[in-house]
Amino acid sequence: MIMTRTAFFEPAGPDTGPLSPAPRSATIPPVSQKATKNPDLRDLPKVDVLLGTQPFADLITQFGRVLVTTETRAALEDLRERLKSGAQVSPEELDKAALLEAVNKRVTKLMLPKLCRVINATGVILHTSLGRAPLAERAVESAMREASGYSLLELDRESGKRSDRDKLVSSLICRLTGAEAATVVNNNAAATMIVLNSLAEGHEVVCSRAHMVEIGGSYRMPDVMRKAGVTLREVGCTNKTRAQDFEDASGPNTAMLMKVHTSNYAIVGFTEEPELAELVSLGKKLKLPVFYDLGSGSMVDLAKFGLTREPCVPDLMKSGVDVLCISGDKLFGGPQAGMIMGSKDLIEKIKRNALFRMVRCDKVTLALLEATLRLYLKPENVFERVPTLRAIARTEDDVKAEASKIAATLDQLGIDASIAQAQSQIGGGSTPGEYLPTTVVIVRGLGRSPDAAATLLRRNTPSVFCRIEYDALVFDPRSLLPGQAEELVAAIGAIKQ
Ligand SMILES: *Cc1c(COP(=O)(O)O)cnc(C)c1O
């Protein structure tokens, strides 16, 4: 079928009037008739002439003159190039109807949003490539209001005077974590950079060899330090570093002691590293601030769900650490942001850095962050309201019930589906080696290979992501959002052959 308009903008009826192309099948010569002479360059229609005709005028009404003109030129240029290079071009391709179709395709492709809703059935709760934390409904509502109007971002309504945009969130961060002061920037990578640059530029920062993390992309601790203008003083061994190593390496040019959470790997076996409290007392003795790049890090204790490697921020702040930073979109379950907390004088120094403005958050992020932080003020409900925490807190029985229901519905559609016990990952560069028990739905026999089926599911709207294991498609309901199970079943049903 030749579509003249996509259903996205306007349902294409059986006949879209003047936009319908002429039936072409009858006039296209069989491939064997190679003798067909290419049309002449002079046969190409003129842009102005084409645009003056009715179907093109309709396209202009729909998409605007600029886009349609540009894409008509481009479509003609394409043909011109092919004719010049001697590639085979059928005379029908120069027809108004064929050109209209080509232009329509180009414009539609441009106008279709590249992002679409996603069903994450991978079981990876914080999938970095799928945008990490889905946001709490209340946070999104608040941000919508903030985004579409003017805001009190930097104005104190009592005095009518200018205020600090941090005020929206810093007091909430302090209340929840026990920190003396706090600020926020665009992400945790920016947080680490601005802390290092503000507090140690031109000096040495002592850090364990075990903490030379790479988070992904170009975020590697030694490179971050270099770019922040500090000199890394690496101490200890990969598996063992002691407080004494930090002390031995500290000298007149040392500005800070640093600890980095090994968010995405674990060093196990014959290992040792100083506890944060130990580093803090050493820092006090040497009169050096201690900075902890925690990365993920939760505002609530997740140990009861079996996640013991991810320390809880309020507990860490009790140790007296001078500065600590976490991501907004990892276990916290909020927008991409970097929350920096610590002693008042150091936070103020960070905010005075000329680079600070380059990494500050916009009003929408701040609104999302503020609303998410507020949800933590009522711990009784936070596990229902923050989707990341909800996914972590779902009981085995709850996930199993959803898996059974999905499998049963697929079964009714004649699809081979069974359930099995498995494990979900937290993901997002957190809690390596720690998994949550889950029940997955295993789907076979859709009449195509698992790879082909997975591709079709990704192409679906909403786009579905699952795992491929044991030559089957594996769907983990733990990372589904409420109400997505039905859409998931429909998507799987739609690709059955
Ligand atoms: C994730 C992480 C980062 C980077 O944080 P983003 O918010 O992704 O910029 C930095 N350091 C650690 C230890 C991390 O876990």
The ligand as a Gaussian input file, in Angstrom:
#p B3LYP/6-31G(d) Opt

LIG

0 1
 C       26.852000       7.327000      38.600000
 C       28.070000       7.848000      39.214000
 C       28.639000       9.025000      38.759000
 C       28.050000       9.796000      37.615000
 O       26.804000      10.284000      37.970000
 P       25.795000      10.865000      36.846000
 O       24.631000      11.332000      37.641000
 O       25.515000       9.753000      35.914000
 O       26.511000      11.996000      36.197000
 C       29.783000       9.466000      39.380000
 N       30.345000       8.792000      40.380000
 C       29.822000       7.634000      40.867000
 C       30.506000       6.923000      41.983000
 C       28.661000       7.134000      40.288000
 O       28.133000       5.995000      40.746000

